Amino acid sequence: MRSMSSLDISIVIEEIREMLIGARVDKIYHYPPDEIRIKLRGKQRVDLTIQAGIRVHPTLFPKESPRFPSSFAMLLRKHLDNARVVDIKQHDFDRVVVLTFQREERKHIIAELFSKGNVILADENFRVIMPLKHEIKIGSTYSFPEPRPSPREVREVEDFRKIIDGREVVRTIARRLGTGGLYAEEILRRAGVDKTKKSDELEDDEIRRIIRAMHEIYMPGKIKPHIVLDEGKYLDYQPVELLAYDKYDKKYFEEYWKAIDDFFSSKTVESVEQQEKRNEVLEKLERRYREQKEAKERFEREMEKFRRIGDLIYENYQKMEAIHSSFRKAVESRGWKEVMKIVEEQKKNGKLKEIVALIPEENAVDVELEGHTIRLWLRKSIHEIADEYYSRAKKFREKLEGVTKALKKTEDEMKKAENLEEKRILSSIRIARKREWYEKYRWYITSEGFLVIGGRSADMNEEIVSKHLESRDLFFHTEMPGGAATILKKGQDAGEKSIEEAAEFAAIYSALWKEGKHAGEVYYVRPEQVKKAARPGEYLPKGSFFIEGKRNYTTVELKMAVGVDLSNLRLFGGPVDGVMQNCDYYVVLEIGDLSVNEMQTLLARKLVEMAKDDEKHVVRAIASPDEIAKFLPPGRSRIAEPK
């Protein structure tokens, strides 16, 4: 996976600068070993990803937040929480990005994208507060890389001749100007110069052609952000079209940072899928760890119990000796049967309360003391009995030492498994996007483009009617109680098709589906007919309404679909026709036997399976099980017709 080049960095920073300047730090996450995500709030919410040695760009596909913050994340939060971004720049057209923050005082995050890279927190004077990787000493002043010529600075033949080192020209350009091999070969191909020619043998005209080709790439009049596809798989990302990729398919984007984000998000999903397979190993280790931990706790309890019993025997030595001596003499003179009768009679009279059991087969008596049952063997002395309990405590201590070692070994194995790549850094990626006001409710866009909204609860039903029911709308509800109060916005201007789909929407998210009805009756009325106050002498439950006047009835079939709208990066659900119209991939559902929990997982998998290879990661991020659950009807269902 290639790192961002100096050209990539310069283009991305120019694109995102306005987006970032003035935004404040909301949260900072660390995904070990080398990735940071800074969540910013400003003109818009931005998730800025920094991966040491690899990339810096906003992401529309933020990873799931780690369950526990690392010490590096905690330190960054301490210094930068609520700080304002005041600058972002590339250092000397090099692969170093500096983010400057202002709170009480200025702080910098320095992102190194060369070699293995690093992420460094520094103060306003660039003194290192903490590096992600400890190759840099805390308290030292950060040293930027030595400046070198860039392709943008080479404008004349004399400028180029200053970098000539006698090597093959392709090597000279790649190393002395930092273009890398791909761009060096591209420059020479465009210039029509043999890449194996020695740089000190170049003619002036050849150098002029090389300079012109460099400027075409490094100072293009207009960029064409894209991802290079190799049989549907992501191969590379580029800001300009290269001759080297002339025969490859390409996926174009409006902004370059979005192309880079899409590229790396796709690679993240591949890593997640591989990690999910490895997690089978982790699950076994975690199961073993839980069993060993339970055994450790059990051994600790048993060890402490037997040690305490030994102590109690000595703390109550005279009492134990008296009981022991009395029973030994009684058994020797009268036998166990007679002794048992005597003890039973004494207990009836409220005596010998500390005696809890007689065990003739072991020639022993059980005595209760401070919540512990102590067995006194009559053939042993009190000292021998105490030693027996101490011996048992010792055996459990030895078992405890063994299981503690085994536990440590399992912990080490778990750490190794976790570090194979990024132990469960994420369980999925998700889409970060601005949501429309209506997305807090149930919602749907009809095949004619009209908005439908419905409540998810009694409170939402009341809110929808009080805040969003306007004079040109239509109100829908099932004849059967229990369901979403549904509004077709501007419904009085809508066609019959939108009215039918709004009625289907009301039926889908009602008790009809929950009770397994394959069809049902829905009515609709004008806003002025919907009354929030009950008639005199009547009671209206929360989220219910009184309808005044004539109702318009229609019978609808209960069938729905859930799909992915790639253009708006969102999930979409409701009546089939609208989903078909608005979605790139969708699945049709009907009443069936799968619960919401079962269906949300099944649909997430199905939608990803349907997607093209270069769209699978986007579909996966959009169609998460939790997001799908928001669109599912309140009952059991099954897949009717995958599309």
DOBALUM-919680 format. One record per residue (C-alpha): residue number from 0; residue in three letters; x, y, z. Coordinates in steps of 0.25 Angstrom, whole numbers. Each point is the difference from the previous one (the first is absolute). Layout:
# residues N
nr/rest/X/Y/Z
NUM/Ala/X/Y/Z
...
***
This chain:
# residues 643
nr/rest/X/Y/Z
0/Met/0/0/0
1/Arg/7/13/-5
2/Ser/1/12/9
3/Met/-4/14/-4
4/Ser/10/7/-9
5/Ser/4/14/2
6/Leu/-9/4/-12
7/Asp/-12/-8/7
8/Ile/3/8/13
9/Ser/0/13/-7
10/Ile/-13/-2/-7
11/Val/-7/-5/12
12/Ile/4/11/9
13/Glu/-5/10/-10
14/Glu/-13/-7/-1
15/Ile/-3/-1/15
16/Arg/7/12/6
17/Glu/-13/8/0
18/Met/-8/-12/6
19/Leu/10/-1/11
20/Ile/4/14/4
21/Gly/-8/5/12
22/Ala/-6/-14/3
23/Arg/2/-4/15
24/Val/5/-14/5
25/Asp/-12/-8/5
26/Lys/7/-14/2
27/Ile/13/-7/-3
28/Tyr/1/-15/-2
29/His/12/-9/-2
30/Tyr/0/-13/-8
31/Pro/12/-7/4
32/Pro/11/-1/-5
33/Asp/1/13/-9
34/Glu/-14/6/-3
35/Ile/-6/13/6
36/Arg/-14/5/-2
37/Ile/-3/15/4
38/Lys/-15/3/0
39/Leu/-3/14/-3
40/Arg/-12/9/1
41/Gly/-1/13/-8
42/Lys/-7/4/-12
43/Gln/-2/-15/-2
44/Arg/4/-12/8
45/Val/13/-6/-5
46/Asp/7/-13/4
47/Leu/15/3/-4
48/Thr/8/-13/-1
49/Ile/15/0/2
50/Gln/8/-13/-2
51/Ala/15/1/3
52/Gly/8/-2/-13
53/Ile/-12/-2/-9
54/Arg/-11/11/0
55/Val/-7/13/5
56/His/-14/3/-5
57/Pro/-15/1/5
58/Thr/-8/-13/-1
59/Leu/-14/-3/-3
60/Phe/2/-14/6
61/Pro/5/2/14
62/Lys/3/-13/7
63/Glu/-8/-4/13
64/Ser/6/7/12
65/Pro/9/-8/8
66/Arg/-6/-5/13
67/Phe/11/5/9
68/Pro/9/12/-4
69/Ser/15/-2/0
70/Ser/10/8/8
71/Phe/4/8/-13
72/Ala/-15/3/-3
73/Met/-2/5/15
74/Leu/12/9/-1
75/Leu/-5/6/-13
76/Arg/-14/2/6
77/Lys/7/7/12
78/His/7/10/-8
79/Leu/-9/2/-12
80/Asp/-14/-2/5
81/Asn/-9/12/-5
82/Ala/12/6/-7
83/Arg/-2/7/-13
84/Val/7/-3/-13
85/Val/8/12/-4
86/Asp/8/-5/-11
87/Ile/4/-13/-8
88/Lys/12/0/-10
89/Gln/9/-8/-7
90/His/15/2/4
91/Asp/9/4/-12
92/Phe/-8/-9/-10
93/Asp/5/-12/8
94/Arg/-8/-11/6
95/Val/-2/7/13
96/Val/-13/6/4
97/Val/-1/10/12
98/Leu/-14/3/7
99/Thr/0/12/9
100/Phe/-10/1/11
101/Gln/-3/11/10
102/Arg/-6/-1/14
103/Glu/7/7/11
104/Glu/13/-1/-8
105/Arg/3/-6/-14
106/Lys/3/-14/-2
107/His/4/-8/-12
108/Ile/-2/-14/-6
109/Ile/11/-4/-9
110/Ala/-4/-11/-10
111/Glu/12/-7/-6
112/Leu/-4/-8/-13
113/Phe/13/-4/-4
114/Ser/7/-14/3
115/Lys/-7/-6/12
116/Gly/-5/14/4
117/Asn/-4/6/14
118/Val/-11/9/6
119/Ile/6/10/10
120/Leu/-6/9/10
121/Ala/8/13/1
122/Asp/-1/13/7
123/Glu/0/14/-7
124/Asn/15/-1/-1
125/Phe/0/-14/-6
126/Arg/5/-6/13
127/Val/-4/-14/0
128/Ile/-11/-3/11
129/Met/-3/-14/-5
130/Pro/3/-9/-12
131/Leu/-9/-11/-4
132/Lys/13/-8/-3
133/His/12/2/9
134/Glu/11/2/-10
135/Ile/-1/15/4
136/Lys/4/4/14
137/Ile/-10/7/9
138/Gly/4/15/2
139/Ser/9/1/-12
140/Thr/-3/10/-11
141/Tyr/-6/-7/-12
142/Ser/9/0/-12
143/Phe/-7/1/-14
144/Pro/7/-7/-11
145/Glu/11/6/-8
146/Pro/-6/9/-12
147/Arg/2/-6/-14
148/Pro/-4/5/-14
149/Ser/-14/-3/-4
150/Pro/-6/-2/-14
151/Arg/-7/13/1
152/Glu/12/8/3
153/Val/8/-5/-13
154/Arg/-4/10/-11
155/Glu/12/2/-8
156/Val/11/-10/-6
157/Glu/10/6/10
158/Asp/-9/-4/11
159/Phe/-1/-14/-5
160/Arg/15/-1/-2
161/Lys/3/3/15
162/Ile/-6/-13/4
163/Ile/7/-9/-11
164/Asp/8/-11/7
165/Gly/5/-8/-12
166/Arg/-10/-11/3
167/Glu/-11/-5/-9
168/Val/-10/11/-2
169/Val/-12/-8/6
170/Arg/8/-2/13
171/Thr/5/15/0
172/Ile/-14/5/-1
173/Ala/-6/-10/10
174/Arg/10/2/11
175/Arg/5/15/-2
176/Leu/-14/5/-2
177/Gly/-7/-10/9
178/Thr/-10/-4/-11
179/Gly/1/-15/2
180/Gly/1/-10/-11
181/Leu/-14/1/-6
182/Tyr/0/15/-2
183/Ala/15/0/-5
184/Glu/-4/-10/-11
185/Glu/-12/7/-3
186/Ile/7/13/-2
187/Leu/10/-6/-9
188/Arg/-10/-7/-8
189/Arg/-8/13/-2
190/Ala/13/7/-4
191/Gly/4/-11/-10
192/Val/14/-2/7
193/Asp/6/-14/2
194/Lys/0/-2/15
195/Thr/13/-8/0
196/Lys/8/12/-6
197/Lys/10/6/10
198/Ser/-5/13/6
199/Asp/14/7/-4
200/Glu/-2/-4/-14
201/Leu/-14/7/-2
202/Glu/-1/11/-11
203/Asp/-6/13/4
204/Asp/-13/-3/-9
205/Glu/-2/-13/8
206/Ile/1/7/13
207/Arg/-10/11/-5
208/Arg/-9/-12/-3
209/Ile/2/-6/13
210/Ile/-3/13/7
211/Arg/-13/2/-8
212/Ala/-4/-15/3
213/Met/3/3/15
214/His/-9/12/1
215/Glu/-11/-7/-7
216/Ile/-1/-10/12
217/Tyr/5/9/11
218/Met/-7/13/-4
219/Pro/-12/-5/-8
220/Gly/-10/11/-4
221/Lys/-12/-9/4
222/Ile/1/-13/8
223/Lys/-8/-13/-4
224/Pro/-1/-7/14
225/His/-2/-15/-2
226/Ile/3/-14/4
227/Val/6/-10/-9
228/Leu/-7/-13/-1
229/Asp/6/-14/-4
230/Glu/-11/-9/-3
231/Gly/-9/7/10
232/Lys/10/0/11
233/Tyr/6/13/5
234/Leu/15/1/-5
235/Asp/4/15/2
236/Tyr/-5/14/2
237/Gln/4/12/-9
238/Pro/-3/15/-1
239/Val/4/0/-15
240/Glu/-2/-11/-11
241/Leu/13/-8/-2
242/Leu/5/-6/-13
243/Ala/4/-12/9
244/Tyr/-14/-3/3
245/Asp/-6/3/-14
246/Lys/-6/-13/-2
247/Tyr/-6/-1/14
248/Asp/-15/3/4
249/Lys/-1/12/9
250/Lys/-10/5/11
251/Tyr/-1/15/0
252/Phe/-3/10/11
253/Glu/-3/15/2
254/Glu/11/2/11
255/Tyr/13/-7/1
256/Trp/-1/-3/15
257/Lys/-13/-8/-2
258/Ala/7/-9/-10
259/Ile/12/-2/10
260/Asp/-11/-3/11
261/Asp/-7/-9/-9
262/Phe/12/-8/-3
263/Phe/5/-2/14
264/Ser/-14/-3/5
265/Ser/-1/-11/-10
266/Lys/13/-5/6
267/Thr/-5/1/14
268/Val/-12/-9/-3
269/Glu/9/-10/-6
270/Ser/9/0/13
271/Val/-13/-1/8
272/Glu/-5/-12/-8
273/Gln/13/-7/2
274/Gln/0/4/15
275/Glu/-14/-6/2
276/Lys/6/-13/-5
277/Arg/12/1/10
278/Asn/-10/4/11
279/Glu/-4/-15/1
280/Val/14/-2/6
281/Leu/-2/11/9
282/Glu/-14/-5/5
283/Lys/7/-13/4
284/Leu/11/7/7
285/Glu/-10/9/7
286/Arg/-9/-12/4
287/Arg/12/-7/6
288/Tyr/4/13/7
289/Arg/-14/1/6
290/Glu/1/-14/5
291/Gln/14/2/6
292/Lys/-4/13/7
293/Glu/-13/-7/6
294/Ala/10/-12/5
295/Lys/9/11/6
296/Glu/-11/6/7
297/Arg/-5/-13/5
298/Phe/14/-4/5
299/Glu/2/13/7
300/Arg/-14/-2/7
301/Glu/4/-14/4
302/Met/14/3/5
303/Glu/-5/12/8
304/Lys/-11/-9/6
305/Phe/9/-11/5
306/Arg/10/9/5
307/Arg/-10/8/8
308/Ile/-6/-14/6
309/Gly/14/-3/4
310/Asp/2/14/7
311/Leu/-14/-2/7
312/Ile/4/-13/6
313/Tyr/12/6/7
314/Glu/-8/13/3
315/Asn/-11/-9/7
316/Tyr/10/-11/5
317/Gln/-6/-2/13
318/Lys/-14/-1/-5
319/Met/4/-9/-11
320/Glu/8/-9/9
321/Ala/-12/-1/10
322/Ile/-10/-4/-11
323/His/10/-10/-6
324/Ser/4/-6/13
325/Ser/-15/-2/4
326/Phe/-4/-7/-13
327/Arg/12/-9/0
328/Lys/-3/-5/14
329/Ala/-15/-1/-2
330/Val/2/-8/-13
331/Glu/11/-9/7
332/Ser/-9/-3/12
333/Arg/-14/0/-7
334/Gly/2/-2/-15
335/Trp/-6/9/-11
336/Lys/-14/-5/0
337/Glu/-2/5/15
338/Val/8/13/-2
339/Met/-9/3/-12
340/Lys/-12/-2/9
341/Ile/5/9/11
342/Val/4/11/-10
343/Glu/-14/0/-6
344/Glu/-6/1/13
345/Gln/9/11/4
346/Lys/-3/8/-13
347/Lys/-15/-1/3
348/Asn/3/7/13
349/Gly/7/11/-7
350/Lys/14/-5/4
351/Leu/12/-4/-9
352/Lys/-3/11/-10
353/Glu/14/0/-6
354/Ile/-1/-15/-3
355/Val/-5/0/-14
356/Ala/2/-15/-4
357/Leu/6/-13/5
358/Ile/7/-9/-10
359/Pro/2/-14/6
360/Glu/7/-5/-13
361/Glu/11/10/1
362/Asn/0/-1/16
363/Ala/-2/15/-1
364/Val/-9/12/5
365/Asp/-3/13/-8
366/Val/0/12/8
367/Glu/-5/14/-5
368/Leu/9/12/4
369/Glu/-1/14/-6
370/Gly/-8/-5/-12
371/His/11/-11/-3
372/Thr/-3/-15/2
373/Ile/12/-7/7
374/Arg/2/-15/0
375/Leu/6/-5/12
376/Trp/5/-14/-2
377/Leu/0/-8/13
378/Arg/13/-8/-3
379/Lys/8/12/-3
380/Ser/5/11/10
381/Ile/-5/14/-1
382/His/14/4/-5
383/Glu/-1/-11/-11
384/Ile/-14/5/-4
385/Ala/5/14/-1
386/Asp/12/-5/-8
387/Glu/-10/-7/-10
388/Tyr/-7/13/-3
389/Tyr/13/7/-2
390/Ser/5/-11/-9
391/Arg/-13/1/-8
392/Ala/3/15/-1
393/Lys/14/-3/-5
394/Lys/-5/-9/-11
395/Phe/-10/11/-5
396/Arg/12/10/1
397/Glu/8/-9/-9
398/Lys/-12/-2/-10
399/Leu/-2/15/1
400/Glu/15/2/-4
401/Gly/-2/-9/-12
402/Val/-13/6/-5
403/Thr/7/14/1
404/Lys/11/-4/-9
405/Ala/-10/-6/-10
406/Leu/-8/13/1
407/Lys/13/8/-3
408/Lys/3/-9/-12
409/Thr/-14/1/-5
410/Glu/1/15/1
411/Asp/13/0/-8
412/Glu/-6/-9/-11
413/Met/-12/10/0
414/Lys/9/12/-2
415/Lys/7/-7/-11
416/Ala/-13/-3/-7
417/Glu/-5/14/2
418/Asn/13/5/-6
419/Leu/0/-8/-13
420/Glu/-6/12/-6
421/Glu/-9/9/8
422/Lys/-8/-9/11
423/Arg/-14/4/-2
424/Ile/4/14/-3
425/Leu/-14/1/-6
426/Ser/-12/-9/-2
427/Ser/-4/8/-12
428/Ile/1/13/-6
429/Arg/-12/10/-1
430/Ile/-4/12/-9
431/Ala/2/14/6
432/Arg/-10/9/-7
433/Lys/-9/12/3
434/Arg/-14/-6/3
435/Glu/-13/7/-5
436/Trp/-10/5/11
437/Tyr/-10/-11/-3
438/Glu/10/-11/2
439/Lys/-2/0/15
440/Tyr/-14/-6/-4
441/Arg/-4/-11/-9
442/Trp/0/5/-14
443/Tyr/-1/-3/-14
444/Ile/0/7/-14
445/Thr/-11/-4/-9
446/Ser/3/-4/-15
447/Glu/-5/13/-4
448/Gly/9/7/10
449/Phe/-9/4/12
450/Leu/5/-1/14
451/Val/-7/-9/10
452/Ile/3/0/15
453/Gly/-6/-9/11
454/Gly/2/-1/15
455/Arg/9/-11/7
456/Ser/-7/2/13
457/Ala/-12/7/7
458/Asp/8/12/3
459/Met/5/1/-15
460/Asn/-15/-1/-5
461/Glu/-3/12/9
462/Glu/12/7/-5
463/Ile/-3/-2/-15
464/Val/-14/4/1
465/Ser/3/13/8
466/Lys/13/4/-7
467/His/-1/-5/-14
468/Leu/-15/-2/-4
469/Glu/-2/12/-10
470/Ser/-12/5/-8
471/Arg/4/-7/-13
472/Asp/3/-13/6
473/Leu/-8/-13/2
474/Phe/-1/-8/13
475/Phe/0/-16/-1
476/His/-3/-11/10
477/Thr/-5/-14/1
478/Glu/-14/-3/4
479/Met/7/-10/10
480/Pro/6/7/12
481/Gly/15/0/2
482/Gly/9/6/-11
483/Ala/7/12/-5
484/Ala/-7/13/-1
485/Thr/3/2/-15
486/Ile/1/13/-8
487/Leu/1/2/-15
488/Lys/7/14/-1
489/Lys/-7/8/-11
490/Gly/-9/-12/-1
491/Gln/-12/8/-6
492/Asp/9/4/-12
493/Ala/5/-15/-2
494/Gly/-5/-10/-10
495/Glu/-8/-13/3
496/Lys/13/-8/0
497/Ser/6/8/12
498/Ile/-13/-1/8
499/Glu/0/-15/-2
500/Glu/15/-1/4
501/Ala/-3/9/13
502/Ala/-11/-10/3
503/Glu/9/-12/-2
504/Phe/10/7/9
505/Ala/-10/2/11
506/Ala/-4/-15/-1
507/Ile/14/-5/0
508/Tyr/4/7/13
509/Ser/-13/-4/8
510/Ala/-6/-11/8
511/Leu/-4/-6/-13
512/Trp/14/-5/-3
513/Lys/2/-5/14
514/Glu/-13/-8/0
515/Gly/4/-7/-13
516/Lys/-11/7/-9
517/His/4/0/-15
518/Ala/-9/11/-3
519/Gly/-8/11/7
520/Glu/-8/12/0
521/Val/6/14/1
522/Tyr/-8/14/0
523/Tyr/5/13/-3
524/Val/-5/14/4
525/Arg/3/15/-1
526/Pro/8/7/11
527/Glu/-12/8/5
528/Gln/-7/-14/3
529/Val/11/-4/10
530/Lys/-3/4/14
531/Lys/9/-2/11
532/Ala/-11/2/11
533/Ala/-10/-10/3
534/Arg/-15/2/-1
535/Pro/-7/3/13
536/Gly/-1/-12/9
537/Glu/11/-8/-8
538/Tyr/14/-3/3
539/Leu/12/0/-11
540/Pro/12/-7/4
541/Lys/14/6/-3
542/Gly/3/1/-15
543/Ser/-14/-2/-4
544/Phe/-10/9/-7
545/Phe/-14/3/-3
546/Ile/-4/0/-14
547/Glu/-12/9/-4
548/Gly/-8/-1/-13
549/Lys/1/-10/-11
550/Arg/11/-9/-2
551/Asn/6/-5/-13
552/Tyr/3/-15/0
553/Thr/9/-9/-8
554/Thr/4/-14/2
555/Val/15/-3/-2
556/Glu/9/-12/-1
557/Leu/11/-1/11
558/Lys/13/-2/-7
559/Met/13/9/1
560/Ala/14/1/-4
561/Val/13/5/6
562/Gly/11/6/-9
563/Val/13/8/-2
564/Asp/0/14/-6
565/Leu/14/2/-4
566/Ser/-2/14/-5
567/Asn/-4/5/14
568/Leu/8/-11/7
569/Arg/-12/-4/8
570/Leu/-9/-12/3
571/Phe/-14/1/-5
572/Gly/-13/-8/4
573/Gly/-14/-1/-2
574/Pro/-10/-4/-12
575/Val/6/-7/-11
576/Asp/-2/10/-11
577/Gly/7/11/7
578/Val/12/-8/4
579/Met/1/-5/-14
580/Gln/0/14/-6
581/Asn/10/5/10
582/Cys/10/-11/3
583/Asp/12/-7/-7
584/Tyr/-2/-13/7
585/Tyr/-12/-4/8
586/Val/-7/-13/6
587/Val/-15/-2/1
588/Leu/-6/-5/13
589/Glu/-14/-6/3
590/Ile/-6/-6/13
591/Gly/8/-12/4
592/Asp/7/-7/12
593/Leu/13/8/2
594/Ser/1/10/12
595/Val/5/14/-2
596/Asn/14/-4/6
597/Glu/1/-12/-9
598/Met/-5/8/-12
599/Gln/9/12/2
600/Thr/13/-9/-1
601/Leu/-5/-8/-12
602/Leu/-4/13/-8
603/Ala/14/6/4
604/Arg/7/-12/-6
605/Lys/-10/-1/-12
606/Leu/2/15/-4
607/Val/15/-1/0
608/Glu/0/-13/-8
609/Met/-9/7/-11
610/Ala/10/12/-1
611/Lys/11/1/-11
612/Asp/14/-2/5
613/Asp/4/15/0
614/Glu/-13/3/8
615/Lys/-1/-11/10
616/His/8/8/11
617/Val/-10/12/-2
618/Val/-12/-9/1
619/Arg/6/-7/12
620/Ala/2/13/7
621/Ile/-14/5/-3
622/Ala/-8/-12/2
623/Ser/5/-4/14
624/Pro/-10/-9/8
625/Asp/-3/11/10
626/Glu/-4/10/-11
627/Ile/-8/-11/-7
628/Ala/-8/-2/12
629/Lys/-5/14/0
630/Phe/-8/-4/-13
631/Leu/-5/-13/3
632/Pro/-15/-2/3
633/Pro/-4/-4/15
634/Gly/-2/-15/-2
635/Arg/6/-12/-7
636/Ser/4/0/-15
637/Arg/7/-7/-11
638/Ile/7/3/-13
639/Ala/-10/-1/-11
640/Glu/8/5/-12
641/Pro/15/4/0
642/Lys/4/10/-11
***
